[in-house]
Amino acid sequence: MADTVADPGAGSGAGSGARDADAVILDALFTQSPVGLAVLDPGLRVLRVNTATPAMRGRPADQVVGRRFPASHHVVEEEAAEALVREVLDTGVPVRGRVVRARPPAHQGQERQYELSAFRLNDPHGAVVGVALTVVDVTDRERARRRLGILETVRERVGNTLDVAVTCQELAEALVPAFADVAIVEVVDSVIRGESPPVSPLPPDVTLRRAAFRSVAGTRPPEAHPVGDVRTMPSPTPFSQALADLLPRAVTLRSGLPWLAADPARARAIRESGAHALLAVPLALRGRVLGLVSLYRSGRPERYDDADVALARDVARHTALCVDNARRYTKAHTVAATVLQRMLPPHPASHTGLEAAGIAHQGDSGVWYDTIALSGARTALVAGAVSGRGIHAMAAMGQLRTVVRALAAMDLDPEDLLARLNDTVTFLAAERAALPSADPCRRSPGTASCVYAVYDPISLTCTVATAGHPAPVVVRPDRTVTRPEPSGPWLGSTDKSPFAAARLQLPHGSVIAFPGTAGLGTILSGAGSALRTAPDYADRPLQNLCDDIQYDLAADAGADGSVPVLLLARTRPFPADRVAGWHLDHELTAAATARRCVSGQLAAWKVDGEPAFNAELIVSELVTNALRYGSPPLELRLILDHSLTCEITDCATTTPRLRHARATDEGGRGLFIVAQLAEAWGARHSTDGKTIWTQQALTPT
């Protein structure tokens, strides 16, 4: 077999063909590629550049070839871009997809964004001969990405609170500096107060409140009007036009615009800030005007284009919904606060034997306290809470407070009162359960808690009963702290355990605190509580002590800044010379004896005239009734306070009943006469019997 000898011309022809193909491909890349290409020498001078390079648009090649990068591509941050390419030359590690800013002459100096990739060029022997760049104008892509980022930021940051002013400030901070150099948010004044927004077009007499202002960091352009300023919108201006048809207005600002004369203060602020572009965007929802967003650009040359207007419209939709939610909450909160103001006393009432003060109620929870004057100079102290929040909880709270006052007038013992109150809560819960399934009241829990205490300043005793509520904290003058033990089930719960009461001895100067929450009760009984550490504990005003407690609780306030409800009461002596008592024999002369005792005591108290005459008649009738229907021993007691109290105590358990005697009846008119002469009368029971009492005004009626 003959040896095969390779044709030497064939190899050289193949190599020549490959070199020709490389040259054709290289020429095609630099003449037809849609991607900008540039070859730089080791000194970063441009050796070759294709026509797709953004820097070549509108310029001949000789104005680019030979120039050093990055000036050849009009990159803004030259040092950073040069360092990036130098690192590729030094390390050989390519760089891909780096975005740089540039201002090419073809775009009149407006900023563009280029995506830059770079890789090192080596000859066949490995020597570095330069670096190749690919440059693509990605301005539109980056702007779209930035707009999506701005919209996402607005959706994330705006509307985190139910406060109109805070929501507006959140919007301004989200838009500056990402979208504007200055942002101003104005809201219809009635919307901030929770009222319904007006229908578009906005009437000319409707006032707007400047709710938020934000400018780029390091600058503070002059404000036409300060935040909080309220005024009508001048017309015609881009602002009034946007509020009229609810369409955004993108305006190029320049001196001499005729509408600037309608608001000289705003025109001066625009001129001094150097703003050249304005975008006025209405805040509207379902055809109703909530406010206006004004966005200015001064530090950046770009004006607002159609894509910016579309973004601003989306941002305004989200913000309008957040503002309307905050408005609705403000309205509901205002209604709840009004209900609370009408249902609760502004201050807990103090009495002769008891001084009371409280922390003002904040928030919309159904927590309340009350002080109720009872017969015999006694005072009922009440604190309670209805489960849930909002207007429904506060309405239920008002119902329970009314029921407690009605039951307190019956002189029930604390445990008996809570048992009857439990029946009321159970009834109200059954009513809620019978409501239609769509009614929000049906889903709200129907339970409540309450603590009820009765303080007697004459015997210095306090009887306490609780129903699911934290027990009061008792601080005696020697700073010892105790908490009574009685506890009962929640009102309206399925637990049928009986309610129990505890009886405490409270010396003069003791303080008893009724917390609205269990956590507050724990804080008050702690070693660092202001109840223990406050100076001049016995002498300082009780409201000052209440303030000290509120200051201590500031760190523990809720997310809305609310402070738990608290009722404080300090015991004080009832004047001994204003109480008189006598034991009466169970015989027919007891009524006459009672009249003489009352007459002499009222003379000593300088009570005369009609009140004294009526008191003698009342005591005579009460003693006669006790002789006929009661059991010995009999006791008569007079108490001189804001009114005159007469009490007859006997050992019988039967309660007298007011009768309306007929004309032919010989008796049955005693209590009827008493009821006519006294302002109030009633009966209270004890383990030893009952007491019939009356109260009279000290001035003639």
C-alpha positions in Angstrom: 0.0 0.0 0.0 1.3 3.4 -0.9 1.8 5.9 1.8 -0.6 8.9 1.9 1.1 12.2 1.9 -1.0 15.3 3.1 -1.2 18.2 0.7 0.6 21.0 2.3 -1.5 23.5 0.4 -4.6 22.1 2.0 -3.6 23.0 5.5 -2.7 26.5 4.6 -5.9 26.9 2.7 -7.9 25.8 5.7 -6.1 28.2 8.0 -6.7 31.0 5.5 -10.3 30.1 5.3 -10.7 30.2 9.1 -9.0 33.6 9.3 -11.3 34.9 6.7 -14.3 33.5 8.6 -13.1 35.2 11.8 -12.7 38.5 10.0 -16.2 38.2 8.5 -17.7 37.4 11.9 -15.8 40.2 13.6 -17.0 42.7 10.9 -20.6 41.4 11.3 -20.4 41.9 15.1 -19.2 45.5 14.7 -21.6 46.4 11.9 -24.8 44.4 12.5 -24.9 43.4 16.2 -27.8 45.1 18.1 -25.6 45.1 21.2 -23.1 47.9 21.7 -19.5 46.6 21.4 -16.2 48.3 22.0 -12.6 47.2 22.2 -10.2 49.0 24.5 -6.5 48.8 24.6 -4.6 48.3 28.0 -4.7 52.1 28.4 -8.5 52.0 28.1 -8.5 53.9 24.8 -11.2 52.9 22.3 -9.7 50.9 19.4 -13.0 49.9 17.7 -16.7 50.5 18.4 -19.8 49.4 16.7 -22.8 51.5 15.6 -25.1 50.0 18.3 -23.0 51.5 21.1 -25.2 54.1 22.8 -22.3 56.6 22.7 -22.2 56.4 18.9 -25.8 57.6 18.3 -25.7 60.7 16.2 -21.9 60.9 16.3 -19.2 59.8 13.8 -16.8 57.0 14.8 -13.7 59.3 14.9 -15.2 61.2 17.8 -15.2 58.0 19.9 -12.2 56.0 18.6 -9.1 57.0 20.4 -10.9 58.4 23.5 -10.4 56.9 26.9 -13.1 55.0 28.7 -15.3 56.0 30.5 -15.3 59.5 29.0 -15.9 58.0 25.7 -19.2 56.6 26.8 -20.2 59.7 28.9 -20.4 57.7 32.1 -21.3 59.9 35.1 -19.4 58.1 37.8 -16.1 57.9 35.9 -13.8 56.8 38.7 -16.0 53.8 39.7 -16.4 52.7 36.0 -12.7 53.0 35.3 -11.9 51.0 38.4 -14.3 48.3 37.3 -12.7 47.8 33.9 -9.1 48.1 35.4 -10.0 45.2 37.7 -11.0 43.1 34.7 -7.7 43.8 33.0 -5.7 43.0 36.1 -7.6 39.8 37.2 -9.1 38.5 34.0 -12.4 38.0 35.8 -15.2 39.2 33.6 -17.9 41.5 34.8 -21.5 41.0 33.7 -24.6 43.2 33.9 -23.3 46.1 35.8 -25.7 49.2 35.5 -23.9 52.6 35.2 -25.4 56.0 34.7 -24.5 58.2 31.7 -25.5 61.5 30.1 -24.9 61.1 26.3 -25.2 64.2 24.1 -27.8 62.5 21.9 -30.3 62.8 24.8 -29.6 66.5 25.6 -27.8 65.6 28.8 -30.7 63.6 30.3 -29.5 60.7 32.4 -29.5 57.2 30.9 -28.7 53.9 32.3 -26.3 51.4 30.6 -25.8 47.7 31.4 -22.1 47.1 31.1 -20.3 43.8 30.7 -16.5 43.5 30.3 -14.0 40.6 29.6 -10.2 40.6 29.0 -8.6 40.0 25.6 -5.5 37.8 25.3 -3.3 37.0 22.3 -2.4 33.3 21.4 0.6 33.6 23.7 -1.5 34.8 26.7 -0.4 38.4 26.7 -3.1 41.0 27.6 -4.0 43.0 24.5 -7.1 44.9 25.9 -10.6 44.5 27.1 -13.9 44.1 25.3 -17.1 45.9 26.4 -20.8 45.3 25.7 -23.0 48.2 26.4 -26.8 48.1 26.3 -29.2 51.0 27.0 -31.5 49.7 29.7 -33.0 53.0 30.8 -36.6 52.0 30.1 -36.2 48.6 31.8 -34.6 50.2 34.9 -37.2 52.9 35.1 -40.0 50.3 34.9 -38.3 48.3 37.6 -37.8 51.4 39.7 -41.5 52.3 39.3 -42.5 48.8 40.4 -40.2 49.2 43.4 -41.8 52.6 44.3 -45.3 51.1 44.0 -44.3 48.1 46.2 -42.7 50.5 48.7 -45.9 52.5 48.9 -48.0 49.4 49.4 -45.7 48.2 52.1 -45.2 51.5 54.0 -48.4 53.5 53.5 -51.5 52.6 55.6 -49.8 50.9 58.5 -51.8 53.1 61.0 -55.4 54.2 61.1 -54.4 57.9 61.3 -55.0 60.2 58.3 -52.1 62.5 59.0 -49.6 59.7 59.6 -50.8 57.9 56.4 -50.1 61.1 54.4 -46.7 61.5 55.9 -45.9 57.8 55.1 -46.8 58.5 51.5 -44.6 61.6 51.3 -41.6 59.7 52.8 -42.1 56.8 50.3 -42.1 59.1 47.3 -39.1 61.3 48.2 -36.4 60.9 46.9 -37.3 57.8 44.9 -39.9 59.5 42.7 -39.9 63.3 43.5 -37.7 65.9 45.1 -40.6 67.5 47.0 -43.9 65.8 48.0 -46.9 67.7 49.5 -50.1 65.9 50.6 -53.3 67.9 51.3 -56.5 66.4 52.6 -60.0 67.7 52.7 -60.3 69.1 56.2 -63.6 67.3 57.0 -62.0 64.0 56.1 -59.4 64.3 58.9 -62.3 64.7 61.4 -63.8 61.5 60.0 -66.7 63.0 58.0 -67.7 61.8 54.6 -65.7 63.2 51.7 -67.4 65.6 49.2 -68.4 64.4 45.8 -66.4 65.5 42.8 -66.2 68.2 41.4 -64.9 69.8 44.6 -67.0 72.8 45.6 -64.9 76.0 45.8 -65.6 76.6 49.5 -64.3 73.2 50.6 -61.1 73.7 52.7 -58.0 71.5 52.5 -55.5 70.9 55.3 -51.8 70.4 54.5 -51.2 67.1 56.1 -47.6 66.2 55.0 -44.5 67.7 53.5 -41.2 66.0 52.5 -38.2 67.2 50.5 -34.9 65.5 49.5 -32.3 65.1 52.3 -30.0 68.1 52.8 -32.4 70.6 51.4 -35.4 72.4 52.8 -37.2 74.3 50.0 -39.5 77.0 51.2 -43.1 75.9 52.0 -45.9 77.9 50.6 -48.0 77.0 53.6 -47.0 75.1 56.8 -48.2 71.7 57.7 -51.5 72.0 59.4 -52.6 75.1 57.4 -56.2 75.0 56.3 -57.3 77.0 53.2 -59.4 76.7 50.1 -57.8 75.8 46.8 -57.3 78.7 44.4 -58.8 78.3 40.9 -58.1 77.8 38.1 -54.8 76.0 38.7 -53.6 72.5 37.9 -54.5 71.6 41.4 -58.1 72.7 41.2 -58.4 71.1 37.8 -57.2 67.8 39.1 -59.7 67.9 41.9 -62.5 68.9 39.4 -62.2 65.9 37.0 -60.1 63.6 39.2 -57.4 63.3 36.5 -53.6 63.9 37.2 -51.9 66.9 35.8 -48.2 66.8 34.6 -47.0 70.4 34.1 -43.7 71.8 33.0 -43.0 74.8 35.3 -41.6 78.0 34.0 -41.9 81.7 34.9 -44.8 83.6 33.5 -47.4 80.8 33.8 -50.7 82.7 34.3 -52.2 80.3 36.9 -49.3 81.0 39.3 -50.8 84.4 40.0 -53.8 82.6 41.7 -51.6 81.5 44.6 -48.6 83.9 45.0 -47.2 82.1 48.1 -47.1 78.8 46.2 -45.6 80.5 43.1 -42.8 82.0 45.3 -42.0 78.6 46.8 -41.9 77.0 43.4 -39.6 79.7 42.1 -37.2 79.6 45.1 -37.0 75.8 45.1 -36.0 75.7 41.4 -38.8 73.1 40.6 -39.2 72.6 36.9 -41.8 69.8 36.8 -45.1 69.3 38.7 -47.4 66.3 39.0 -50.7 67.0 40.7 -52.6 63.8 41.5 -56.0 63.7 43.2 -56.8 61.3 46.1 -60.3 60.1 45.3 -62.4 57.0 46.0 -65.7 56.1 44.3 -66.0 59.6 42.9 -65.4 61.4 46.2 -62.5 63.7 46.8 -60.2 62.9 49.7 -57.3 65.1 49.0 -54.4 66.0 46.6 -50.8 65.0 46.2 -48.4 67.5 44.6 -45.0 66.1 43.4 -42.2 68.4 42.3 -38.8 67.7 40.6 -36.0 70.2 40.9 -32.7 68.3 41.4 -33.2 65.9 38.5 -33.7 67.0 34.9 -36.3 64.4 34.0 -39.9 65.6 33.6 -42.9 63.5 34.4 -43.9 61.3 31.5 -46.9 59.1 30.8 -45.4 56.2 32.7 -44.8 58.4 35.7 -48.4 59.6 35.6 -49.7 56.0 35.5 -47.5 55.1 38.5 -48.8 58.2 40.4 -52.4 57.1 39.6 -51.8 53.7 41.1 -50.1 55.2 44.1 -53.0 57.6 44.6 -55.5 54.7 44.5 -53.8 52.8 47.2 -53.3 55.9 49.4 -56.9 57.0 48.9 -58.1 53.6 50.2 -55.8 53.9 53.2 -56.9 57.4 54.0 -60.6 56.4 53.7 -59.9 53.5 56.1 -58.3 55.9 58.5 -61.2 58.3 58.1 -63.7 55.6 58.9 -61.7 54.6 62.0 -61.6 58.2 63.1 -65.4 58.4 62.7 -65.9 55.2 64.6 -63.5 56.3 67.3 -65.2 59.7 67.6 -68.6 58.1 68.0 -67.2 55.7 70.6 -65.5 58.6 72.5 -68.8 60.5 72.4 -70.7 57.5 73.7 -68.1 57.0 76.4 -68.3 60.7 77.4 -72.0 60.5 77.7 -72.0 57.2 79.6 -69.3 57.8 82.2 -69.0 60.5 84.8 -66.2 63.0 83.9 -64.7 62.5 87.4 -65.4 59.9 90.1 -67.5 61.6 92.8 -66.0 62.1 96.3 -68.1 61.9 99.5 -67.7 63.0 103.0 -66.1 59.7 104.1 -64.3 58.9 100.9 -62.1 60.8 98.4 -62.0 59.4 94.9 -59.9 60.1 91.8 -59.3 58.2 88.6 -57.2 57.9 85.4 -59.3 59.2 82.6 -60.5 56.5 80.2 -58.7 56.3 76.9 -59.4 54.1 73.9 -62.6 52.3 72.8 -62.7 49.4 75.2 -65.7 48.7 77.5 -63.9 49.4 80.8 -65.5 51.7 83.3 -65.5 52.8 86.9 -68.0 54.5 89.1 -68.7 55.8 92.6 -72.3 55.6 93.9 -73.6 57.3 97.1 -75.5 54.9 99.3 -77.7 55.3 102.4 -76.0 55.7 105.7 -73.1 57.8 104.3 -71.8 54.7 102.6 -70.2 54.7 99.1 -70.2 52.0 96.5 -67.0 51.6 94.4 -67.3 49.9 91.0 -64.9 48.9 88.3 -65.8 46.6 85.4 -64.9 45.6 81.8 -67.0 44.2 78.9 -65.2 41.8 76.6 -64.4 43.2 73.1 -63.8 46.7 71.8 -65.5 49.3 69.8 -68.9 50.9 69.9 -70.8 47.6 70.7 -68.6 46.9 73.8 -69.1 50.5 75.0 -72.9 50.3 74.5 -72.9 47.1 76.6 -70.7 48.8 79.2 -73.3 51.6 79.4 -76.1 49.1 79.9 -74.2 47.3 82.7 -73.3 50.6 84.4 -77.0 51.6 84.4 -78.0 48.2 85.8 -75.3 48.4 88.6 -76.7 51.8 89.7 -80.2 50.5 89.7 -79.2 47.5 91.8 -77.1 49.6 94.1 -80.2 51.6 94.9 -81.8 48.5 96.3 -79.1 48.3 99.0 -78.0 44.8 98.0 -74.9 43.2 99.5 -72.0 43.1 97.0 -72.3 39.3 96.3 -76.0 39.6 95.8 -75.6 42.5 93.5 -73.1 40.6 91.3 -75.5 37.6 91.2 -78.3 39.7 89.8 -75.9 41.5 87.4 -74.8 38.1 86.2 -78.5 37.4 85.3 -78.5 40.6 83.3 -75.3 39.8 81.4 -76.7 36.3 80.6 -79.9 37.8 79.3 -78.0 40.3 77.1 -75.8 37.4 75.7 -78.9 35.5 74.8 -80.2 38.5 73.0 -77.0 38.7 71.0 -77.1 35.0 70.1 -80.6 35.5 68.7 -79.5 38.2 66.2 -79.1 37.4 62.5 -75.8 35.7 61.6 -74.6 38.7 59.6 -75.0 41.0 62.6 -71.5 41.8 64.0 -72.9 42.0 67.6 -73.7 38.3 67.4 -70.0 37.4 67.0 -68.8 39.6 69.9 -68.4 37.8 73.2 -71.1 38.3 75.8 -69.0 38.2 79.0 -68.0 40.9 81.4 -66.1 41.3 84.7 -66.9 43.5 87.7 -65.7 44.3 91.2 -68.2 45.9 93.6 -67.2 47.3 97.0 -69.2 49.1 99.7 -67.3 51.3 102.2 -68.9 52.4 105.4 -67.0 55.4 106.9 -68.7 55.0 110.3 -67.8 51.4 110.9 -64.5 51.7 108.8 -65.4 48.6 106.9 -65.3 47.8 103.2 -67.1 44.8 101.8 -65.7 43.6 98.4 -67.0 41.0 95.8 -65.5 40.3 92.4 -66.7 38.6 89.3 -63.8 37.7 87.0 -62.2 41.1 87.7 -58.9 41.7 89.4 -59.3 42.3 93.1 -58.6 45.8 94.4 -55.2 46.7 95.9 -55.5 48.0 99.5 -52.6 50.2 100.9 -52.9 51.2 104.6 -51.3 54.3 106.1 -48.3 52.2 107.2 -47.7 51.3 103.5 -48.7 47.6 104.0 -50.3 46.2 100.8 -53.0 43.6 100.8 -55.5 42.2 98.2 -58.8 40.6 99.2 -59.2 37.0 98.2 -62.9 36.7 97.1 -63.3 35.7 93.5 -66.3 34.8 91.4 -66.9 33.6 87.9 -67.0 35.9 84.9 -70.4 37.5 84.4 -72.3 35.7 81.6 -70.1 32.6 81.8 -71.3 29.0 82.2 -69.7 28.7 85.6 -72.4 28.7 88.2 -70.2 29.1 91.2 -71.6 31.4 93.8 -70.1 34.9 94.4 -68.4 35.5 97.7 -67.5 38.7 99.6 -64.7 39.7 101.8 -64.9 42.3 104.7 -61.9 44.5 105.3 -61.1 47.0 108.1 -59.8 50.2 106.6 -58.3 52.8 109.0 -58.5 56.4 108.1 -56.1 57.3 105.3 -56.1 53.9 103.6 -56.0 53.9 99.8 -57.9 51.3 97.8 -57.1 51.0 94.1 -59.5 49.4 91.6 -57.5 48.3 88.4 -59.2 47.9 85.1 -56.9 45.0 84.1 -55.1 42.2 85.8 -51.7 43.4 84.7 -52.3 46.8 86.3 -53.3 45.1 89.5 -50.0 43.3 89.6 -48.0 46.5 89.0 -49.9 48.4 91.7 -49.2 45.7 94.3 -45.5 45.5 93.4 -42.7 46.9 95.6 -41.9 49.7 93.2 -45.5 50.9 92.9 -46.2 54.6 93.3 -48.8 53.6 95.9 -45.9 52.6 98.2 -43.1 55.0 97.2 -45.0 58.3 96.7 -43.9 60.9 99.3 -46.4 62.6 101.5 -48.6 59.6 101.0 -51.3 60.6 103.4 -51.5 64.3 102.8 -50.9 64.9 99.1 -54.0 65.3 96.8 -55.2 61.9 95.6 -55.3 63.1 91.9 -51.5 63.8 92.2 -51.0 60.2 93.4 -53.1 59.1 90.4 -50.9 61.1 88.1 -47.7 59.4 89.6 -49.2 56.0 88.8 -50.0 57.1 85.3 -46.4 58.3 84.8 -45.1 54.9 86.0 -47.5 53.2 83.5 -46.3 55.2 80.5 -43.8 52.6 79.5 -46.5 49.9 79.7 -49.0 51.8 77.6 -50.6 49.9 74.8 -49.7 50.3 71.1 -52.3 53.1 70.8 -50.8 54.9 73.8 -53.8 54.1 76.0 -53.5 53.7 79.8 -55.5 51.1 81.8 -58.4 52.4 83.7 -57.9 53.0 87.4 -60.1 54.1 90.2 -58.4 55.3 93.5 -60.2 56.0 96.7 -58.8 57.2 100.1 -60.8 56.7 103.3 -61.2 59.7 105.6 -63.0 60.0 108.9 -66.7 60.9 109.0 -67.1 63.7 111.6 -68.2 62.0 114.8 -70.3 65.0 115.9 -72.5 64.5 112.8 -73.7 61.0 113.8 -76.1 60.4 116.7 -77.8 57.1 117.8 -80.2 55.9 120.4 -81.5 52.5 121.6 -85.3 52.6 122.0 -87.4 50.4 124.2 -90.0 48.3 122.5 -93.0 50.0 124.0 -95.7 52.4 123.0 -93.8 55.5 124.3 -90.9 54.8 121.9 -92.3 57.1 119.2 -92.5 60.0 121.6 -89.0 59.3 122.9 -87.7 59.2 119.3 -89.3 62.6 118.5 -87.6 64.2 121.6 -84.2 62.8 120.7 -84.5 64.0 117.1 -85.7 67.4 118.1 -82.9 67.9 120.6 -80.2 66.7 118.2 -81.4 68.8 115.3 -81.4 71.8 117.5 -77.8 71.1 118.4 -77.1 70.8 114.7 -79.0 74.1 114.1 -81.4 72.3 111.7 -84.9 73.9 112.2 -88.0 74.9 110.3 -89.6 72.5 107.8 -86.7 70.0 107.7 -86.8 69.6 111.4 -90.6 69.2 111.5 -90.5 66.7 108.7 -87.8 64.7 110.3 -89.7 64.4 113.6 -92.8 63.2 111.7 -90.8 60.7 109.6 -89.1 59.2 112.7 -92.4 59.0 114.5 -93.9 57.0 111.6 -90.9 54.7 111.2 -90.7 53.9 114.9 -94.5 53.2 115.0 -94.1 50.9 112.0 -91.2 49.1 113.7 -93.2 48.7 116.9 -96.1 47.1 115.0 -94.3 44.9 112.5 -90.7 44.7 113.7 -88.8 42.9 116.5 -86.8 44.3 119.3 -84.3 45.8 119.9 -84.9 49.1 118.1 -82.2 51.6 117.2 -82.5 55.1 115.9 -79.6 56.8 114.1 -79.3 60.3 112.6 -76.6 61.2 110.1 -76.0 64.8 109.0 -74.2 65.0 105.7 -75.2 66.8 102.5 -78.7 65.6 103.4 -80.2 64.4 106.7 -80.5 60.6 107.0 -82.9 58.9 109.5 -82.5 55.2 110.2 -84.6 52.8 112.2 -83.1 49.3 112.8 -84.9 46.3 114.2 -84.3 42.5 114.1 -87.2 41.5 111.8 -86.4 40.4 108.3 -89.7 41.4 106.6 -89.5 44.5 104.4 -92.3 47.1 104.7 -94.4 47.8 101.6 -95.7 51.1 100.5 -99.5 51.0 100.4 -102.0 53.4 99.0 -104.8 53.3 101.6 -108.4 53.8 100.6 -110.5 56.5 102.2 -112.2 54.0 104.5 -109.0 52.4 105.8 -107.9 53.2 109.3 -104.2 52.6 108.7 -101.6 51.9 106.0 -100.7 55.6 105.4 -97.4 55.7 107.4 -94.9 54.8 104.7 -97.0 56.9 102.2 -96.4 59.9 104.4 -92.8 59.1 104.8 -92.4 58.8 101.0 -94.0 62.2 100.5 -91.8 64.0 103.1 -88.4 62.4 102.2 -86.4 62.7 99.0 -85.7 59.0 99.1 -86.3 56.0 101.3 -85.5 52.3 101.3 -84.5 49.2 103.3 -81.3 47.3 103.6 -80.9 43.9 105.2 -78.2 42.4 107.4 -77.6 39.2 109.2 -79.2 40.7 112.3 -82.3 42.3 110.7 -83.1 45.3 108.6 -82.7 49.0 108.5 -85.4 51.4 107.1 -83.8 54.7 106.1 -84.9 58.1 104.7 -83.0 61.0 103.2 -84.2 64.6 103.4 -82.9 67.8 101.8 -81.6 70.3 104.4 -83.3 73.2 102.6 -87.1 73.5 102.4 -88.5 72.2 99.1 
